[in-house]
């Protein structure tokens, strides 16, 4: 089984350096000090045009918890569309309910919105109430991978 090297990137230069270094894909995000937020449309487009490796884009509208209002969720939906239009090869996102469970309704909708584009459950996993249950839910929803800090 071939292992994949995935590297975080905040700039086009980071993406190209990851590619030169042998990465198979990059996670593109902004604001690492805030826990990684959605990058701009311009950055996504520039990185997608420059890179030959897979580009997964973080969709997270703000720092803090992973509980989103309806307006924030609508922003997430728009950001997914924009990321895909700009050339993202994959989407990373995660939404929880107030009880710490995965918001399966909203997640299912986002995954469907992505069509055949791979979808990774991101760091919301680390803040879920029951990681094993959350992992099973993510698999059932069709998430292709989980981005974690190690629980």
C-alpha positions as CSV (number, residue, x, y, z in Angstrom):
1,X,0.0,0.0,0.0
2,X,1.4,3.4,-1.0
3,X,1.4,6.0,1.7
4,X,0.5,9.5,0.7
5,X,2.3,12.6,1.9
6,X,-0.1,15.5,2.6
7,X,1.3,19.0,3.5
8,X,-0.4,22.1,4.7
9,X,0.0,25.2,2.6
10,X,-0.9,28.9,3.0
11,X,0.6,30.3,-0.2
12,X,1.2,29.3,-3.8
13,X,4.9,29.1,-2.9
14,X,4.1,26.7,-0.1
15,X,2.1,24.5,-2.6
16,X,5.0,24.5,-5.1
17,X,7.5,23.7,-2.3
18,X,5.3,20.8,-1.2
19,X,5.2,19.5,-4.7
20,X,9.0,19.8,-5.1
21,X,9.4,18.0,-1.8
22,X,7.3,15.0,-3.0
23,X,3.9,15.7,-1.5
24,X,1.0,13.9,-3.1
25,X,-1.5,16.6,-2.0
26,X,-1.7,19.9,-0.1
27,X,-4.3,21.2,2.3
28,X,-4.7,24.9,1.4
29,X,-5.9,27.2,4.2
30,X,-5.5,30.7,5.6
31,X,-5.0,32.0,9.1
32,X,-3.1,29.1,10.8
33,X,-3.0,31.0,14.1
34,X,-6.8,30.9,14.1
35,X,-6.8,27.1,13.5
36,X,-6.9,27.2,9.7
37,X,-9.7,29.1,7.8
38,X,-11.0,29.2,4.3
39,X,-8.5,30.7,1.8
40,X,-9.5,33.4,-0.7
41,X,-10.9,32.5,-4.1
42,X,-7.9,34.2,-5.7
43,X,-5.4,32.0,-3.7
44,X,-7.4,28.8,-4.5
45,X,-7.4,29.7,-8.2
46,X,-3.7,30.6,-8.3
47,X,-2.7,27.5,-6.4
48,X,-4.8,25.2,-8.6
49,X,-3.3,26.7,-11.8
50,X,0.3,26.4,-10.4
51,X,0.2,22.9,-8.9
52,X,0.3,19.5,-10.5
53,X,-0.6,17.8,-7.2
54,X,-4.0,17.5,-5.6
55,X,-5.3,20.6,-3.8
56,X,-7.7,20.1,-0.9
57,X,-9.2,23.4,0.4
58,X,-10.2,24.1,4.0
59,X,-13.7,25.4,4.4
60,X,-14.1,27.0,7.7
61,X,-15.6,30.5,7.9
62,X,-14.2,31.5,11.3
63,X,-12.1,30.5,14.2
64,X,-13.5,28.9,17.4
65,X,-16.0,26.1,17.6
66,X,-17.5,24.1,14.8
67,X,-21.1,25.1,15.7
68,X,-22.4,27.2,12.8
69,X,-25.5,29.5,12.6
70,X,-27.7,29.2,9.5
71,X,-26.0,32.2,8.0
72,X,-22.5,30.7,8.6
73,X,-23.7,27.5,7.1
74,X,-24.9,29.4,4.0
75,X,-21.4,30.9,3.8
76,X,-19.9,27.4,4.0
77,X,-22.1,26.3,1.1
78,X,-21.0,29.3,-1.0
79,X,-17.4,28.7,-0.1
80,X,-17.6,25.1,-1.2
81,X,-19.0,26.2,-4.6
82,X,-16.3,28.8,-5.0
83,X,-13.5,26.4,-4.1
84,X,-14.8,23.9,-6.6
85,X,-15.1,26.6,-9.3
86,X,-11.6,27.8,-8.6
87,X,-10.2,24.3,-9.1
88,X,-10.1,22.5,-5.8
89,X,-9.6,18.7,-6.0
90,X,-11.1,18.1,-2.6
91,X,-12.9,19.8,0.2
92,X,-12.2,19.7,4.0
93,X,-14.9,20.7,6.3
94,X,-16.6,19.7,9.6
95,X,-19.8,20.7,11.4
96,X,-20.9,19.7,14.9
97,X,-24.1,20.0,16.9
98,X,-24.2,21.6,20.3
99,X,-24.1,18.2,22.0
100,X,-20.7,17.5,20.3
101,X,-22.0,15.0,17.7
102,X,-21.4,15.4,14.0
103,X,-24.2,17.4,12.3
104,X,-25.0,14.7,9.9
105,X,-27.8,16.6,8.2
106,X,-25.6,19.5,7.2
107,X,-22.6,17.3,6.4
108,X,-24.6,15.0,4.2
109,X,-25.8,18.1,2.2
110,X,-22.3,19.4,1.8
111,X,-20.9,16.1,0.7
112,X,-23.7,15.8,-1.9
113,X,-22.9,19.4,-3.0
114,X,-19.4,18.2,-3.8
115,X,-20.6,15.4,-6.1
116,X,-17.7,13.2,-6.9
117,X,-15.1,15.5,-5.4
118,X,-13.4,13.9,-2.4
119,X,-14.5,15.3,1.0
120,X,-12.4,15.1,4.2
121,X,-13.8,15.6,7.7
122,X,-11.5,18.2,9.3
123,X,-10.5,19.1,12.8
124,X,-14.2,19.1,14.0
125,X,-13.4,15.4,14.5
126,X,-11.0,16.3,17.3
127,X,-13.7,18.2,19.2
128,X,-16.5,15.6,18.7
129,X,-18.1,14.0,21.8
130,X,-17.4,10.4,20.7
131,X,-14.6,10.1,18.1
132,X,-15.3,6.4,17.3
133,X,-19.0,7.2,16.6
134,X,-18.0,10.3,14.7
135,X,-15.6,8.2,12.6
136,X,-18.4,5.7,11.8
137,X,-20.8,8.6,10.9
138,X,-18.1,10.1,8.6
139,X,-17.6,6.8,6.8
140,X,-21.4,6.3,6.4
141,X,-21.7,9.9,5.0
142,X,-19.0,9.2,2.4
143,X,-16.1,11.2,3.8
144,X,-12.9,10.0,2.1
145,X,-10.6,10.9,4.9
146,X,-10.3,12.5,8.3
147,X,-7.9,15.4,9.2
148,X,-7.1,15.1,12.8
149,X,-4.7,16.5,15.4
150,X,-4.5,13.0,16.8
151,X,-7.5,13.2,19.1
